[in-house]
Amino acid sequence: MNGTEADGGAPGGGDRRPAGTAGPDLRGFFTPRRVALIGASESSGWTGLVLAGADRSPGLEEMILVNPRRATVHGRPAIPSLAALDRPADLAFVMVGPDRVAGAVRDALAAGTRDLVVLSAGLGEAGAEGGTRQRHLAELCAAGGARLLGPNVSGFVNPAGGVTLFGLPVPADLPAGRVGVVMQSGGLATHVLGLARSWGIGLSLLATTGNEAVLTATDVLDHLVDDEGTGVVAVFLESVRDPAAFRAVALRAAGRGKPIVALHAGTSTLGRAAALSHTGALVGDHALTAAALEDLGVVLVRSMEELVATAALLAHHPRGLGGRRLAVVAASGGACELIADAAEPLGFTLPPFSGELAGALAAALPPFADVRNPLDVTGYVVKAADLPFTATELVDRHGAGDHDALILQSVVLPAGPGPDEEAVRARFRRLAGAVRGATVPVVLQTGAVFALSPFALELVMDNDLVVLPGIAAGMAALDRAARYAEILPRALRDRSPAAVPAWAGRGDVAELLARCGVPVPPERRVRTAGEAARAAAELGFPVVLKVVSDDVPHKSDVGGVVLGLAGPAAVSEAFSAMMAEVSARLPGAALDGALVAPMRPPGVELLVSVVNDPRWGLLLTVGSGGVLAELLDDVVVRPLPVAETEIPGMLAGLRVARLLGGYRGSAPADLPAVTAAIVGVQRLAGALGPDLRAVEINPLWVRGEQVEALDVLLDWAH
């Protein structure tokens, strides 16, 4: 702490966002000068941790300790309440029991403080009583015009603004930089801080949001999108409480070219609820949210290490990787093999070096080096320390256009200065120049995850280099950077809804399918065995019978589908038996006759559906269909609208794509016809309007040039 005022917006509750933006202006919130610590106590470990961070905060002018029973805490003066102050504190940091939080907030508001951080737990996450307390807290803040972070948070760390107010250990000398972090978990935030310190990754701000009684993760994300000192935002999400607000912020970030990297918890199948259709069983809550986030340009990761490493990489290269062709320069043959092994499953390639590049490298490398990609410059690098830098310059100069990124795993990261300190510094300056001048991203990568030495950290940070920790996390970060470049155009697309045919809910669903451009087979609705036999004779044998009932979503599971009926008698008998069996298995189901349709020969079966998710809106699912749909679990999800040009890519991402391409003598599918049918399902969803819950075609039958919707399930609240 010192007496120098930090730059930034005016503290307190009166901040306003710059024109043209949304959400609260949090510049003053995260740069307070006078902070009151309510509940300061020598018996609380939190007090010592908060004070330790505050003591290393050059942006703070004064920490005011509040304790109604003691005149000093940890040898520092304390006041009984904020009423004793002659002017308001900019921010109150509250650390009292859950039953006293509301009183502490009320006192802060009465003293003129409008910004609060509530570390206290035992509110919204602690049952009905805690929920009531948290709602009361939110009401107090709304009435008093206050902004509150928490409850149940650790606080925030603002290296760029020189303010640390955090109830958990914070590494000393945490570097400032361009990575902003928003965490819905305070405990995990300490790991982010540790990783950033260990790998030399500079942070602009880390904030935990906890129960989000007032300020949310989206509010902090919104602040960081507008913060000029932040180049990328890393987010740990347990839930998205306001999808519409998050969508607006994420699209604004995409438009500004500011990447958002998200680790979304809850990927297990344990959270999947029972659903009406195959789609509900296949596409759980996490899959829907993941699809929606990617559609907004948010790149998803799978671990804390990936989160931090990917954010660090995108902070240096905010447009991501332009492709998946890698050049690798390593100092070990084993490292070359491990990198190649990790690259292939992620879709990366290691193209051979051109003749020109190979010749230039051969002239610079020892004669025993094997000049190929990945390039092993051998242990000779210990003797010729400039070799990695020379190789970098040569690969970029002679291999321009052949690679999308260059990995350096041949740079020795020193344990300490040593007698050749100046030479080492000069080499890193040369490396930094080569990296800045390169035509593609150049990243340093270690062979394993370890903390860099203080001297290595100094070299990395002084020269603005990015070090990816270990092969697994490093390759994952490169994969995610490539993915960001792949999904960003989708986020920036025109989202205007397409024109759809009107439908008032009358008439046959098959008719509407056809009007929307989804081919359907000829079929007849029948209600008696005799009608079924006559319809089958008109359509031609063999035929299939399918029960009609809104109460029977999975017809084949209850005997509601009979295949391969070859004559009128067989059809008549099958109709009676099918209706009896379905009624016996589902006594309460209302049966509305059956459909008779021509039996189609074997083909590729797809599932195509649109569900109306209450948070993310209309979502298109395409996957493997038929009775094995849930077993195969082979789907791709996209929020609507989906451009017609995107659909072939969705199909290519399925395991069933090999069958569509023609397999063991079968005719390849007419992909434009399949695409047109999927576009038609989108039109159908639009025609059904906001009352649509779900429309599912399973299967969409594909056989060469033939494409037909053989069965449709409609859940519509009209």
Residue, then its C-alpha position, 0 to 999 in steps of 0.5 A: m500500500n502507498g499514498t499514490e492514487a491509482d488510475g481508473g474510474a471513480p470508485g463507488g456505486g456511481d460508475r457508468r459504462p462507456a457509451g455503447t456498452a452494457g453492464p456495470d462499470l467495474r473499473g472503480f470496483f477493482t481499483p479501490r484505494r480505501v478498503a474496509l475489512i469487516g470482521a478482521s480478527e486474529s483468530s481468522g486465518w483469512t484476515g492474515l491472508v487478506l492483509a498479506g495481499a494488501d501489503r503487496s498492493p501499491g494501488l491501495e492507500e489504506m486498509i481499515l480494520v473493523n472489529p467491534r470488540r478489539a482496538t487492534v488486530h495483528g498490531r494494527p488499529a481497528i475501529p468498531s464500525l464504519a460509522a467511525l469513518d469521516r469519509p466512506a471506504d471505497l470497498a468493504f471486504v466482509m468476513v463475518g458469519p452468515d447470520r451477520v452478513a446482512g447487518a455488515v452490508r447494511d452498515a456499509l451502505a449506511a456509511g456510504t460504501r457501495d462496493l462490497v466483496v463478501l467472502s462469507a459462506g453459508l448463504g445461497e449454497a447452504g439450503a433454504e435458510g441460506g437461500t433466504r439470507q442471500r435473497h435478502l442480501a440481494e434486495l439490500c444491494a438493489a435498494g442501496g444501489a450497491r455492487l456486491l461480489g459474492p458471497n462465498v468468494s475468495g476475492f480478486v487479484n488485480p496485478a495490473g491495478g496493483v490491488t490484491l484482496f484475496g482470502l487465500p494464498v497469492p504468490a509473491d511477484l505475480p506478473a501483470g499481463r494480458v490474461g484476464v481470469v473469471m472463476q466461479s470457484g474460489g478454491l480453484a483460483t489459487h491453482v490458476l495463480g500458481l500456474a501463472r506464477s510458475w510459467g511466467i503468464g501475466l494476469s490483468l485481473l483474476a476475480t472469483t464470483g461465488n454465489e453471484a447474488v449481485l455481480t455475476a461471472t458475465d458482469v466481470l467478463d463484460h468488464l474484461v472484454d472492454d478492458e484495453g489491458t486484457g487480451v484474452v479471458a479465461v473463464f471457469l464456469e459451473s453454470v451460465r445463469d443468464p444465457a442471454a447476457f452471456r451471449a451478448v458479451a461473448l459475441r461482443a468479444a468475438g467481434r473485437g477479436k478478444p478470445i474467451v477460453a472456458l473450462h465448463a464443469g459438469t461433463s459427466t453423464l450423471g447430470r443427464a435427465a430423462a427426456l422425451s426423445h433420443t435427442g434428450a438422452l444423447v445430448g445432455d446439459h453439458a453438450l448443449t451448453a458446450a455447443a452454444l458456447e462454441d457457437l459464440g466463439v468461446v473455445l472450450v478446454r478440458s483441464m485447468e492446465e489447458l485453460v491457463a496454457t491456452a489463454a497464454l497462447l491466445a494472449h500472444h496470438p489472439r487470432g489463433l492458428g491459421g491451420r494445423r500444420l506444425a513444424v517442430v524443432a526439438a533437442s531430443g529424438g524422444a521428444c520428437e516422437l512424443i510430440a508427433d504422437a500427441a499431434e496426430p490424434l488432435g488433427f495436426t500434421l507435420p509436413p515434410f520440409s521442402g528441399e530448400l529448407a532441408g538444404a538450409l538446415a543441413a548446412a547449419l546442423p551437425p552432419f549427424a543430424d537427421v533433417r526432417n520434421p520433427l527436427d531433432v537438433t540433437g544434444y549438440v545444442v548444449k555446445a552450440a546454444d544458438l542452434p535452436f534460434t538459427a533453426t527457427e529463423l531458417v524454418d520461418r525464412h525457407g518454410a514460409g507458407d508450409h506451416d501454421a505454427l513452429i514448436l521449439q522444444s530445444v531452448v534451454l531454460p536455465a536454472g540460474p544466471g551462471p557465468d555466461e549470463e550476458a550471453v544467455r540474455a543476448r540469445f533470448r533477445r535474439l530468440a525474441g526478435a525471431v519470434r516477433g518477426a516470424t510469419v507464424p506463431v512460434v511457441l516454446q514448449t517444455g518436455a514436462v510440467f515444471a516451474l520455471s526458475p526465477f532466472a528463466l521466468e525473468l528471461v521469458m517475461d522480459n522478452d514476452l515469450v510464451v512457454l507451453p508447459g509439457i507436451a500434453a498441455g502444450m499440444a492441447a493449447l495449440d489444438r484449442a488455438a486452432r479450434y478458436a480460429e475455426i469457430l470464430p467465423r461462425a460466431l461472426r455470421d449473420r444470425s438473422p432467422a431464415a424465412v419459413p412457411a407459415w403453419a397454423g397447426r392444422g394438417d399432416v406433419a408429413e405435409l409440412l415436412a414436404r413443404c419445408g423441403v424434407p423428403v418423406p415416403p408415401e404413407r397412409r394413416v389407418r385406424t382399423a385392420g381393414e384400412a391397413a390392409r387396403a392401404a398396404a395394397e395401394l402402396g405396394f408390398p412390403v410395408v411397415l406399420k408404425v403406431v401413432s401416439d403422442d405417448v409413445p416416443h420410442k415405438s420399437d421399444v414397445g412393439g409399435v413398429v412391424l417391418g417387412l409385411a408382405g401381404p394383406a393378411a399379414v398386414s391385417e393381423a399385424f395391425s391388430a397384434m401391434m395395437a394390442e401389444v402397445s396397449a398392454r405395455l403402455p396401458g395409459a397411452a392414447l393410440d391414434g391408429a397407425l401409419v402404413a408406409p413402403m418398406r425401405p431397403p437398408g441404408v444409412e440412418l441419421l438422426v436430425s432434430v431441433v430442440n428448443d432449449p429454455r436457455w440457449g434457444l433452438l439447437l440442431t442435432v445431427g448424428s447416427g440414427g436408428v435404434l442404435a442412436e443412443l448406443l452409438d452416442d455419435v452426434v454434433v450439435r449447433p445452435l440455429p441458424v446453421a448455414e447450409t455451408e456448415i452442414p457438410g462439416m457437421l456430417a464429416g464430424l460423425r463416425v457414420a461419415r464413412l458410411l455416407g461416403g460409400y462403404r464396401g460397395s455401397a453407393p456414396a450418399d448424395l450429400p447435397a440432398v442430405t444437406a437440403a433435408i437438414v436445412g428443411v428440418q431447420r425450416l420446419a422448426g421455424a414454422l412451428g414457432p416458439d411453441l416448439r419443444a422438439v422435432e426429431i427425425n429418426p431415422l433420416w434414411v439415406r441410400g445413394e441419391q435417395v433421402e427420406a424422413l422415415d419417422v418424425l417425433l413432434d413435441w409442440a405446445h400449440 
